[in-house]
Amino acid sequence: MARPDLSTPEGLTAYRAELRAVAQPVRMAAFALVLIGAAVVVAGVWMDVPAWAINGGYIALGIGWIMMVAAVFMRTRYHRRRMAEPE
């Protein structure tokens, strides 16, 4: 994989857009899980929500954050591969 051209503003903008696209579905799914999980847990405080639903909210929060960290690792790995000198 060739290194991106970061010497020009256009090249830098293109590479930033490329990095934003890496693991985007994983990040969006993780964000959705975190929002849903937080909403269920907060609803459990204010309303009469069954215990299994609150436990499911905590599970969704945990899985969402694990997915978010995984997406960060995927993006970092991609960046390192792109920045590596070609052989």
Biopython code that builds the backbone (N, CA, C, O; Angstrom):
import numpy as np
from Bio.PDB.StructureBuilder import StructureBuilder

atoms = [
    (1, "MET", "N", (0.850, -1.165, 0.000)),
    (1, "MET", "CA", (0.000, 0.000, 0.000)),
    (1, "MET", "C", (0.903, 1.238, 0.000)),
    (1, "MET", "O", (1.814, 1.344, 0.821)),
    (2, "ALA", "N", (0.658, 2.139, -0.890)),
    (2, "ALA", "CA", (1.485, 3.335, -1.009)),
    (2, "ALA", "C", (1.082, 4.372, 0.033)),
    (2, "ALA", "O", (-0.072, 4.450, 0.454)),
    (3, "ARG", "N", (2.065, 5.157, 0.429)),
    (3, "ARG", "CA", (1.783, 6.217, 1.394)),
    (3, "ARG", "C", (0.935, 7.306, 0.741)),
    (3, "ARG", "O", (1.095, 7.607, -0.441)),
    (4, "PRO", "N", (0.041, 7.884, 1.516)),
    (4, "PRO", "CA", (-0.743, 8.980, 0.956)),
    (4, "PRO", "C", (0.095, 10.242, 0.862)),
    (4, "PRO", "O", (1.058, 10.411, 1.611)),
    (5, "ASP", "N", (-0.264, 11.120, -0.048)),
    (5, "ASP", "CA", (0.450, 12.388, -0.209)),
    (5, "ASP", "C", (-0.143, 13.403, 0.769)),
    (5, "ASP", "O", (-1.222, 13.948, 0.536)),
    (6, "LEU", "N", (0.572, 13.648, 1.861)),
    (6, "LEU", "CA", (0.093, 14.572, 2.884)),
    (6, "LEU", "C", (0.751, 15.943, 2.779)),
    (6, "LEU", "O", (0.582, 16.786, 3.660)),
    (7, "SER", "N", (1.497, 16.163, 1.708)),
    (7, "SER", "CA", (2.202, 17.438, 1.563)),
    (7, "SER", "C", (1.298, 18.548, 1.042)),
    (7, "SER", "O", (1.607, 19.730, 1.194)),
    (8, "THR", "N", (0.184, 18.169, 0.429)),
    (8, "THR", "CA", (-0.735, 19.173, -0.103)),
    (8, "THR", "C", (-2.017, 19.194, 0.742)),
    (8, "THR", "O", (-2.382, 18.177, 1.332)),
    (9, "PRO", "N", (-2.690, 20.324, 0.804)),
    (9, "PRO", "CA", (-3.953, 20.369, 1.560)),
    (9, "PRO", "C", (-5.018, 19.426, 0.996)),
    (9, "PRO", "O", (-5.816, 18.866, 1.747)),
    (10, "GLU", "N", (-5.026, 19.254, -0.318)),
    (10, "GLU", "CA", (-5.997, 18.354, -0.938)),
    (10, "GLU", "C", (-5.717, 16.908, -0.545)),
    (10, "GLU", "O", (-6.639, 16.148, -0.248)),
    (11, "GLY", "N", (-4.439, 16.533, -0.544)),
    (11, "GLY", "CA", (-4.066, 15.172, -0.155)),
    (11, "GLY", "C", (-4.397, 14.889, 1.304)),
    (11, "GLY", "O", (-4.858, 13.799, 1.644)),
    (12, "LEU", "N", (-4.160, 15.869, 2.158)),
    (12, "LEU", "CA", (-4.468, 15.724, 3.573)),
    (12, "LEU", "C", (-5.970, 15.595, 3.791)),
    (12, "LEU", "O", (-6.416, 14.774, 4.593)),
    (13, "THR", "N", (-6.746, 16.398, 3.083)),
    (13, "THR", "CA", (-8.203, 16.326, 3.197)),
    (13, "THR", "C", (-8.715, 14.971, 2.702)),
    (13, "THR", "O", (-9.607, 14.379, 3.310)),
    (14, "ALA", "N", (-8.154, 14.492, 1.612)),
    (14, "ALA", "CA", (-8.581, 13.202, 1.067)),
    (14, "ALA", "C", (-8.233, 12.066, 2.033)),
    (14, "ALA", "O", (-9.023, 11.140, 2.215)),
    (15, "TYR", "N", (-7.061, 12.138, 2.646)),
    (15, "TYR", "CA", (-6.661, 11.076, 3.580)),
    (15, "TYR", "C", (-7.517, 11.113, 4.840)),
    (15, "TYR", "O", (-7.859, 10.060, 5.377)),
    (16, "ARG", "N", (-7.863, 12.284, 5.314)),
    (16, "ARG", "CA", (-8.743, 12.374, 6.481)),
    (16, "ARG", "C", (-10.104, 11.774, 6.178)),
    (16, "ARG", "O", (-10.679, 11.084, 7.020)),
    (17, "ALA", "N", (-10.623, 12.027, 4.995)),
    (17, "ALA", "CA", (-11.904, 11.437, 4.592)),
    (17, "ALA", "C", (-11.785, 9.920, 4.485)),
    (17, "ALA", "O", (-12.706, 9.187, 4.846)),
    (18, "GLU", "N", (-10.647, 9.462, 3.988)),
    (18, "GLU", "CA", (-10.403, 8.023, 3.884)),
    (18, "GLU", "C", (-10.362, 7.381, 5.265)),
    (18, "GLU", "O", (-10.927, 6.306, 5.465)),
    (19, "LEU", "N", (-9.701, 8.027, 6.212)),
    (19, "LEU", "CA", (-9.632, 7.496, 7.577)),
    (19, "LEU", "C", (-11.001, 7.492, 8.249)),
    (19, "LEU", "O", (-11.322, 6.571, 9.000)),
    (20, "ARG", "N", (-11.802, 8.511, 7.985)),
    (20, "ARG", "CA", (-13.149, 8.552, 8.571)),
    (20, "ARG", "C", (-14.006, 7.394, 8.076)),
    (20, "ARG", "O", (-14.897, 6.933, 8.790)),
    (21, "ALA", "N", (-13.748, 6.923, 6.867)),
    (21, "ALA", "CA", (-14.541, 5.841, 6.288)),
    (21, "ALA", "C", (-14.146, 4.468, 6.826)),
    (21, "ALA", "O", (-14.912, 3.512, 6.699)),
    (22, "VAL", "N", (-12.959, 4.360, 7.425)),
    (22, "VAL", "CA", (-12.498, 3.078, 7.939)),
    (22, "VAL", "C", (-13.327, 2.704, 9.167)),
    (22, "VAL", "O", (-13.422, 3.484, 10.115)),
    (23, "ALA", "N", (-13.912, 1.538, 9.150)),
    (23, "ALA", "CA", (-14.704, 0.983, 10.261)),
    (23, "ALA", "C", (-15.896, 1.865, 10.622)),
    (23, "ALA", "O", (-16.354, 1.833, 11.764)),
    (24, "GLN", "N", (-16.398, 2.637, 9.690)),
    (24, "GLN", "CA", (-17.533, 3.503, 9.997)),
    (24, "GLN", "C", (-18.794, 2.719, 10.372)),
    (24, "GLN", "O", (-19.487, 3.126, 11.304)),
    (25, "PRO", "N", (-19.122, 1.624, 9.699)),
    (25, "PRO", "CA", (-20.311, 0.870, 10.130)),
    (25, "PRO", "C", (-20.174, 0.335, 11.556)),
    (25, "PRO", "O", (-21.148, 0.300, 12.308)),
    (26, "VAL", "N", (-18.973, -0.076, 11.919)),
    (26, "VAL", "CA", (-18.751, -0.574, 13.284)),
    (26, "VAL", "C", (-18.928, 0.561, 14.286)),
    (26, "VAL", "O", (-19.549, 0.376, 15.333)),
    (27, "ARG", "N", (-18.386, 1.733, 13.970)),
    (27, "ARG", "CA", (-18.528, 2.878, 14.884)),
    (27, "ARG", "C", (-19.969, 3.313, 15.023)),
    (27, "ARG", "O", (-20.411, 3.629, 16.127)),
    (28, "MET", "N", (-20.718, 3.339, 13.923)),
    (28, "MET", "CA", (-22.121, 3.753, 13.984)),
    (28, "MET", "C", (-22.967, 2.741, 14.763)),
    (28, "MET", "O", (-23.838, 3.130, 15.541)),
    (29, "ALA", "N", (-22.716, 1.456, 14.560)),
    (29, "ALA", "CA", (-23.443, 0.426, 15.313)),
    (29, "ALA", "C", (-23.106, 0.514, 16.798)),
    (29, "ALA", "O", (-23.984, 0.361, 17.647)),
    (30, "ALA", "N", (-21.845, 0.759, 17.109)),
    (30, "ALA", "CA", (-21.438, 0.901, 18.504)),
    (30, "ALA", "C", (-22.107, 2.114, 19.134)),
    (30, "ALA", "O", (-22.577, 2.048, 20.270)),
    (31, "PHE", "N", (-22.149, 3.206, 18.411)),
    (31, "PHE", "CA", (-22.790, 4.420, 18.923)),
    (31, "PHE", "C", (-24.275, 4.173, 19.189)),
    (31, "PHE", "O", (-24.815, 4.615, 20.204)),
    (32, "ALA", "N", (-24.926, 3.465, 18.271)),
    (32, "ALA", "CA", (-26.348, 3.161, 18.452)),
    (32, "ALA", "C", (-26.570, 2.278, 19.672)),
    (32, "ALA", "O", (-27.500, 2.506, 20.446)),
    (33, "LEU", "N", (-25.719, 1.269, 19.845)),
    (33, "LEU", "CA", (-25.851, 0.399, 21.013)),
    (33, "LEU", "C", (-25.648, 1.163, 22.316)),
    (33, "LEU", "O", (-26.368, 0.941, 23.288)),
    (34, "VAL", "N", (-24.678, 2.053, 22.336)),
    (34, "VAL", "CA", (-24.434, 2.838, 23.548)),
    (34, "VAL", "C", (-25.629, 3.738, 23.842)),
    (34, "VAL", "O", (-26.049, 3.845, 24.994)),
    (35, "LEU", "N", (-26.176, 4.379, 22.826)),
    (35, "LEU", "CA", (-27.351, 5.239, 23.042)),
    (35, "LEU", "C", (-28.555, 4.441, 23.528)),
    (35, "LEU", "O", (-29.234, 4.854, 24.467)),
    (36, "ILE", "N", (-28.822, 3.308, 22.900)),
    (36, "ILE", "CA", (-29.962, 2.485, 23.299)),
    (36, "ILE", "C", (-29.766, 1.948, 24.714)),
    (36, "ILE", "O", (-30.683, 1.982, 25.535)),
    (37, "GLY", "N", (-28.574, 1.457, 24.987)),
    (37, "GLY", "CA", (-28.297, 0.936, 26.325)),
    (37, "GLY", "C", (-28.433, 2.000, 27.392)),
    (37, "GLY", "O", (-29.007, 1.748, 28.451)),
    (38, "ALA", "N", (-27.913, 3.186, 27.127)),
    (38, "ALA", "CA", (-28.020, 4.277, 28.100)),
    (38, "ALA", "C", (-29.474, 4.689, 28.288)),
    (38, "ALA", "O", (-29.892, 4.983, 29.408)),
    (39, "ALA", "N", (-30.247, 4.714, 27.213)),
    (39, "ALA", "CA", (-31.661, 5.091, 27.327)),
    (39, "ALA", "C", (-32.432, 4.078, 28.167)),
    (39, "ALA", "O", (-33.284, 4.456, 28.971)),
    (40, "VAL", "N", (-32.135, 2.801, 27.984)),
    (40, "VAL", "CA", (-32.831, 1.766, 28.761)),
    (40, "VAL", "C", (-32.450, 1.862, 30.233)),
    (40, "VAL", "O", (-33.314, 1.743, 31.101)),
    (41, "VAL", "N", (-31.177, 2.072, 30.523)),
    (41, "VAL", "CA", (-30.737, 2.165, 31.917)),
    (41, "VAL", "C", (-31.337, 3.402, 32.582)),
    (41, "VAL", "O", (-31.795, 3.323, 33.722)),
    (42, "VAL", "N", (-31.342, 4.526, 31.901)),
    (42, "VAL", "CA", (-31.923, 5.749, 32.467)),
    (42, "VAL", "C", (-33.431, 5.581, 32.638)),
    (42, "VAL", "O", (-33.997, 6.045, 33.628)),
    (43, "ALA", "N", (-34.083, 4.924, 31.683)),
    (43, "ALA", "CA", (-35.522, 4.679, 31.810)),
    (43, "ALA", "C", (-35.808, 3.790, 33.014)),
    (43, "ALA", "O", (-36.849, 3.925, 33.657)),
    (44, "GLY", "N", (-34.892, 2.889, 33.315)),
    (44, "GLY", "CA", (-35.059, 2.029, 34.482)),
    (44, "GLY", "C", (-35.028, 2.797, 35.787)),
    (44, "GLY", "O", (-35.613, 2.357, 36.776)),
    (45, "VAL", "N", (-34.359, 3.932, 35.806)),
    (45, "VAL", "CA", (-34.299, 4.754, 37.017)),
    (45, "VAL", "C", (-35.609, 5.507, 37.200)),
    (45, "VAL", "O", (-36.087, 5.629, 38.328)),
    (46, "TRP", "N", (-36.201, 6.013, 36.129)),
    (46, "TRP", "CA", (-37.378, 6.864, 36.225)),
    (46, "TRP", "C", (-38.698, 6.123, 36.100)),
    (46, "TRP", "O", (-39.719, 6.588, 36.605)),
    (47, "MET", "N", (-38.689, 4.971, 35.431)),
    (47, "MET", "CA", (-39.933, 4.245, 35.196)),
    (47, "MET", "C", (-39.819, 2.836, 35.763)),
    (47, "MET", "O", (-38.756, 2.409, 36.215)),
    (48, "ASP", "N", (-40.920, 2.143, 35.725)),
    (48, "ASP", "CA", (-40.950, 0.768, 36.194)),
    (48, "ASP", "C", (-40.569, -0.152, 35.033)),
    (48, "ASP", "O", (-41.426, -0.616, 34.280)),
    (49, "VAL", "N", (-39.280, -0.402, 34.907)),
    (49, "VAL", "CA", (-38.756, -1.239, 33.828)),
    (49, "VAL", "C", (-38.301, -2.553, 34.451)),
    (49, "VAL", "O", (-37.672, -2.541, 35.510)),
    (50, "PRO", "N", (-38.606, -3.689, 33.816)),
    (50, "PRO", "CA", (-38.188, -4.975, 34.382)),
    (50, "PRO", "C", (-36.663, -5.073, 34.500)),
    (50, "PRO", "O", (-35.922, -4.427, 33.759)),
    (51, "ALA", "N", (-36.229, -5.877, 35.430)),
    (51, "ALA", "CA", (-34.791, -6.030, 35.688)),
    (51, "ALA", "C", (-34.067, -6.597, 34.471)),
    (51, "ALA", "O", (-32.917, -6.243, 34.211)),
    (52, "TRP", "N", (-34.738, -7.479, 33.724)),
    (52, "TRP", "CA", (-34.061, -8.056, 32.556)),
    (52, "TRP", "C", (-33.776, -6.995, 31.501)),
    (52, "TRP", "O", (-32.783, -7.082, 30.780)),
    (53, "ALA", "N", (-34.653, -5.988, 31.411)),
    (53, "ALA", "CA", (-34.434, -4.920, 30.434)),
    (53, "ALA", "C", (-33.261, -4.039, 30.854)),
    (53, "ALA", "O", (-32.462, -3.619, 30.017)),
    (54, "ILE", "N", (-33.165, -3.764, 32.147)),
    (54, "ILE", "CA", (-32.037, -2.959, 32.631)),
    (54, "ILE", "C", (-30.730, -3.722, 32.433)),
    (54, "ILE", "O", (-29.724, -3.135, 32.033)),
    (55, "ASN", "N", (-30.739, -5.024, 32.710)),
    (55, "ASN", "CA", (-29.538, -5.831, 32.469)),
    (55, "ASN", "C", (-29.182, -5.842, 30.982)),
    (55, "ASN", "O", (-28.006, -5.795, 30.621)),
    (56, "GLY", "N", (-30.190, -5.902, 30.129)),
    (56, "GLY", "CA", (-29.946, -5.826, 28.685)),
    (56, "GLY", "C", (-29.356, -4.484, 28.283)),
    (56, "GLY", "O", (-28.521, -4.410, 27.382)),
    (57, "GLY", "N", (-29.794, -3.419, 28.957)),
    (57, "GLY", "CA", (-29.224, -2.098, 28.695)),
    (57, "GLY", "C", (-27.746, -2.038, 29.052)),
    (57, "GLY", "O", (-26.937, -1.476, 28.313)),
    (58, "TYR", "N", (-27.405, -2.628, 30.199)),
    (58, "TYR", "CA", (-25.993, -2.663, 30.586)),
    (58, "TYR", "C", (-25.173, -3.512, 29.624)),
    (58, "TYR", "O", (-24.030, -3.176, 29.313)),
    (59, "ILE", "N", (-25.751, -4.603, 29.157)),
    (59, "ILE", "CA", (-25.054, -5.449, 28.178)),
    (59, "ILE", "C", (-24.849, -4.685, 26.871)),
    (59, "ILE", "O", (-23.778, -4.752, 26.268)),
    (60, "ALA", "N", (-25.883, -3.956, 26.435)),
    (60, "ALA", "CA", (-25.757, -3.158, 25.209)),
    (60, "ALA", "C", (-24.683, -2.084, 25.367)),
    (60, "ALA", "O", (-23.911, -1.830, 24.442)),
    (61, "LEU", "N", (-24.638, -1.452, 26.552)),
    (61, "LEU", "CA", (-23.583, -0.460, 26.800)),
    (61, "LEU", "C", (-22.198, -1.096, 26.696)),
    (61, "LEU", "O", (-21.302, -0.546, 26.056)),
    (62, "GLY", "N", (-22.031, -2.243, 27.321)),
    (62, "GLY", "CA", (-20.729, -2.918, 27.288)),
    (62, "GLY", "C", (-20.313, -3.321, 25.896)),
    (62, "GLY", "O", (-19.175, -3.087, 25.488)),
    (63, "ILE", "N", (-21.233, -3.928, 25.162)),
    (63, "ILE", "CA", (-20.919, -4.359, 23.796)),
    (63, "ILE", "C", (-20.632, -3.154, 22.911)),
    (63, "ILE", "O", (-19.731, -3.195, 22.073)),
    (64, "GLY", "N", (-21.397, -2.080, 23.096)),
    (64, "GLY", "CA", (-21.169, -0.867, 22.303)),
    (64, "GLY", "C", (-19.791, -0.284, 22.526)),
    (64, "GLY", "O", (-19.109, 0.098, 21.575)),
    (65, "TRP", "N", (-19.379, -0.216, 23.787)),
    (65, "TRP", "CA", (-18.046, 0.341, 24.068)),
    (65, "TRP", "C", (-16.934, -0.579, 23.572)),
    (65, "TRP", "O", (-15.898, -0.107, 23.104)),
    (66, "ILE", "N", (-17.145, -1.883, 23.672)),
    (66, "ILE", "CA", (-16.142, -2.820, 23.136)),
    (66, "ILE", "C", (-16.025, -2.643, 21.622)),
    (66, "ILE", "O", (-14.920, -2.652, 21.079)),
    (67, "MET", "N", (-17.163, -2.482, 20.938)),
    (67, "MET", "CA", (-17.125, -2.257, 19.495)),
    (67, "MET", "C", (-16.438, -0.941, 19.150)),
    (67, "MET", "O", (-15.719, -0.860, 18.154)),
    (68, "MET", "N", (-16.654, 0.087, 19.965)),
    (68, "MET", "CA", (-16.019, 1.381, 19.711)),
    (68, "MET", "C", (-14.498, 1.267, 19.835)),
    (68, "MET", "O", (-13.763, 1.797, 19.003)),
    (69, "VAL", "N", (-14.038, 0.582, 20.861)),
    (69, "VAL", "CA", (-12.590, 0.385, 21.032)),
    (69, "VAL", "C", (-12.036, -0.447, 19.877)),
    (69, "VAL", "O", (-10.942, -0.172, 19.384)),
    (70, "ALA", "N", (-12.786, -1.463, 19.444)),
    (70, "ALA", "CA", (-12.342, -2.277, 18.305)),
    (70, "ALA", "C", (-12.231, -1.432, 17.042)),
    (70, "ALA", "O", (-11.298, -1.614, 16.259)),
    (71, "ALA", "N", (-13.166, -0.513, 16.834)),
    (71, "ALA", "CA", (-13.112, 0.359, 15.662)),
    (71, "ALA", "C", (-11.893, 1.275, 15.717)),
    (71, "ALA", "O", (-11.273, 1.548, 14.689)),
    (72, "VAL", "N", (-11.551, 1.746, 16.905)),
    (72, "VAL", "CA", (-10.351, 2.581, 17.049)),
    (72, "VAL", "C", (-9.105, 1.772, 16.695)),
    (72, "VAL", "O", (-8.209, 2.278, 16.020)),
    (73, "PHE", "N", (-9.044, 0.513, 17.147)),
    (73, "PHE", "CA", (-7.902, -0.335, 16.804)),
    (73, "PHE", "C", (-7.844, -0.616, 15.306)),
    (73, "PHE", "O", (-6.761, -0.625, 14.721)),
    (74, "MET", "N", (-9.003, -0.847, 14.675)),
    (74, "MET", "CA", (-9.025, -1.090, 13.234)),
    (74, "MET", "C", (-8.513, 0.128, 12.466)),
    (74, "MET", "O", (-7.759, -0.006, 11.502)),
    (75, "ARG", "N", (-8.924, 1.292, 12.896)),
    (75, "ARG", "CA", (-8.505, 2.527, 12.232)),
    (75, "ARG", "C", (-7.012, 2.783, 12.437)),
    (75, "ARG", "O", (-6.320, 3.212, 11.514)),
    (76, "THR", "N", (-6.524, 2.519, 13.640)),
    (76, "THR", "CA", (-5.099, 2.702, 13.918)),
    (76, "THR", "C", (-4.255, 1.728, 13.108)),
    (76, "THR", "O", (-3.208, 2.098, 12.577)),
    (77, "ARG", "N", (-4.713, 0.481, 13.014)),
    (77, "ARG", "CA", (-3.977, -0.514, 12.233)),
    (77, "ARG", "C", (-3.932, -0.117, 10.762)),
    (77, "ARG", "O", (-2.900, -0.257, 10.105)),
    (78, "TYR", "N", (-5.056, 0.379, 10.249)),
    (78, "TYR", "CA", (-5.105, 0.826, 8.858)),
    (78, "TYR", "C", (-4.130, 1.986, 8.630)),
    (78, "TYR", "O", (-3.402, 2.007, 7.638)),
    (79, "HIS", "N", (-4.124, 2.941, 9.548)),
    (79, "HIS", "CA", (-3.234, 4.104, 9.427)),
    (79, "HIS", "C", (-1.771, 3.661, 9.452)),
    (79, "HIS", "O", (-0.962, 4.150, 8.663)),
    (80, "ARG", "N", (-1.431, 2.754, 10.340)),
    (80, "ARG", "CA", (-0.034, 2.276, 10.401)),
    (80, "ARG", "C", (0.371, 1.575, 9.121)),
    (80, "ARG", "O", (1.491, 1.749, 8.639)),
    (81, "ARG", "N", (-0.549, 0.773, 8.562)),
    (81, "ARG", "CA", (-0.229, 0.102, 7.302)),
    (81, "ARG", "C", (-0.047, 1.110, 6.179)),
    (81, "ARG", "O", (0.854, 0.958, 5.354)),
    (82, "ARG", "N", (-0.887, 2.134, 6.136)),
    (82, "ARG", "CA", (-0.772, 3.152, 5.087)),
    (82, "ARG", "C", (0.508, 3.964, 5.216)),
    (82, "ARG", "O", (1.103, 4.357, 4.213)),
    (83, "MET", "N", (0.933, 4.216, 6.457)),
    (83, "MET", "CA", (2.112, 5.053, 6.675)),
    (83, "MET", "C", (3.420, 4.272, 6.593)),
    (83, "MET", "O", (4.496, 4.868, 6.556)),
    (84, "ALA", "N", (3.334, 2.958, 6.564)),
    (84, "ALA", "CA", (4.550, 2.147, 6.471)),
    (84, "ALA", "C", (5.220, 2.412, 5.122)),
    (84, "ALA", "O", (4.549, 2.606, 4.108)),
    (85, "GLU", "N", (6.522, 2.418, 5.128)),
    (85, "GLU", "CA", (7.263, 2.622, 3.895)),
    (85, "GLU", "C", (7.057, 1.433, 2.967)),
    (85, "GLU", "O", (7.108, 0.288, 3.417)),
    (86, "PRO", "N", (6.828, 1.682, 1.686)),
    (86, "PRO", "CA", (6.691, 0.558, 0.743)),
    (86, "PRO", "C", (8.011, -0.172, 0.603)),
    (86, "PRO", "O", (9.090, 0.416, 0.675)),
    (87, "GLU", "N", (7.887, -1.477, 0.400)),
    (87, "GLU", "CA", (9.106, -2.301, 0.284)),
    (87, "GLU", "C", (9.717, -2.233, -1.082)),
    (87, "GLU", "O", (10.741, -2.869, -1.333)),
]
sb = StructureBuilder()
sb.init_structure("model")
sb.init_model(0)
sb.init_chain("A")
sb.init_seg("    ")
for serial, (resi, resn, name, xyz) in enumerate(atoms, 1):
    if name == "N":
        sb.init_residue(resn, " ", resi, " ")
    sb.init_atom(name, np.array(xyz, "f"), 0.0, 1.0, " ", f" {name:<3s}", serial, name[0])
structure = sb.get_structure()
